[in-house]
Amino acid sequence: MNIVTYVVSLLTFYLKGEIRSEQNFVVFQEPNTVLGLIPLGKHTDRIPVHQIAAVSTNFRLKLGKLVCGILAFLFGFGLFGQPGTFLPGLIILILAVNWILDAFEIDLTLITTSGAVKRIDFFIFDKEKAVLAEQQIHAMISNRMSDTNVREQTDRVVDAINRKGL
């Protein structure tokens, strides 16, 4: 599996999450932040491939974030017309644009055999990376299933014996 790195948020473009494989494990690293802006370490999850039951991607819209972002955008834009409020208006506009863009999310969801759900949120512009990670994890699951399929392994042994003429 190739390492997939993704941006967590527009304002925190310098913070990257990572999905990679280590032998028979899928490893997820997500940055921890204070107030969503200040980095404070990373959270790491290691899930064995044989414990992954399903993986999927999903596009969703967080309506509350979108509405708050639009309202903040209008409020911040309204501050530009008043004297002495340029800097607060600019800050509110930047936050509003971030909220609007963060309202559109791509989720990579893993369901384990025990029923636990692991969800990773991707920034809307990293949709291809979410799909790539999903395909690579599907390939790992498929390879594991082929390796543990008794019928396929038995057929290979029988074919090898028949070719040798034993």
Secondary structure in CASP SS format (residue, H / E / C, confidence):
PFRMAT SS
TARGET T0000
AUTHOR 0000-0000-0000
METHOD secondary structure of the structure
MODEL  1
M C 1.00
N C 1.00
I C 1.00
V E 1.00
T E 1.00
Y E 1.00
V E 1.00
V C 1.00
S C 1.00
L C 1.00
L C 1.00
T C 1.00
F C 1.00
Y C 1.00
L C 1.00
K E 1.00
G E 1.00
E E 1.00
I E 1.00
R E 1.00
S E 1.00
E E 1.00
Q C 1.00
N C 1.00
F E 1.00
V E 1.00
V E 1.00
F E 1.00
Q E 1.00
E E 1.00
P E 1.00
N E 1.00
T E 1.00
V E 1.00
L C 1.00
G C 1.00
L C 1.00
I E 1.00
P E 1.00
L E 1.00
G E 1.00
K E 1.00
H E 1.00
T E 1.00
D E 1.00
R E 1.00
I E 1.00
P E 1.00
V H 1.00
H H 1.00
Q H 1.00
I E 1.00
A E 1.00
A E 1.00
V E 1.00
S E 1.00
T E 1.00
N E 1.00
F E 1.00
R E 1.00
L E 1.00
K C 1.00
L H 1.00
G H 1.00
K H 1.00
L H 1.00
V H 1.00
C H 1.00
G H 1.00
I H 1.00
L H 1.00
A H 1.00
F H 1.00
L H 1.00
F H 1.00
G H 1.00
F H 1.00
G H 1.00
L H 1.00
F C 1.00
G C 1.00
Q C 1.00
P C 1.00
G C 1.00
T C 1.00
F H 1.00
L H 1.00
P H 1.00
G H 1.00
L H 1.00
I H 1.00
I H 1.00
L H 1.00
I H 1.00
L H 1.00
A H 1.00
V H 1.00
N H 1.00
W H 1.00
I H 1.00
L H 1.00
D H 1.00
A C 1.00
F E 1.00
E E 1.00
I E 1.00
D E 1.00
L E 1.00
T E 1.00
L E 1.00
I E 1.00
T E 1.00
T C 1.00
S C 1.00
G C 1.00
A C 1.00
V E 1.00
K E 1.00
R E 1.00
I E 1.00
D E 1.00
F E 1.00
F E 1.00
I H 1.00
F H 1.00
D H 1.00
K H 1.00
E H 1.00
K H 1.00
A H 1.00
V H 1.00
L H 1.00
A H 1.00
E H 1.00
Q H 1.00
Q H 1.00
I H 1.00
H H 1.00
A H 1.00
M H 1.00
I H 1.00
S H 1.00
N H 1.00
R H 1.00
M H 1.00
S H 1.00
D H 1.00
T C 1.00
N C 1.00
V H 1.00
R H 1.00
E H 1.00
Q H 1.00
T H 1.00
D H 1.00
R H 1.00
V H 1.00
V H 1.00
D H 1.00
A H 1.00
I H 1.00
N H 1.00
R H 1.00
K H 1.00
G C 1.00
L C 1.00
END
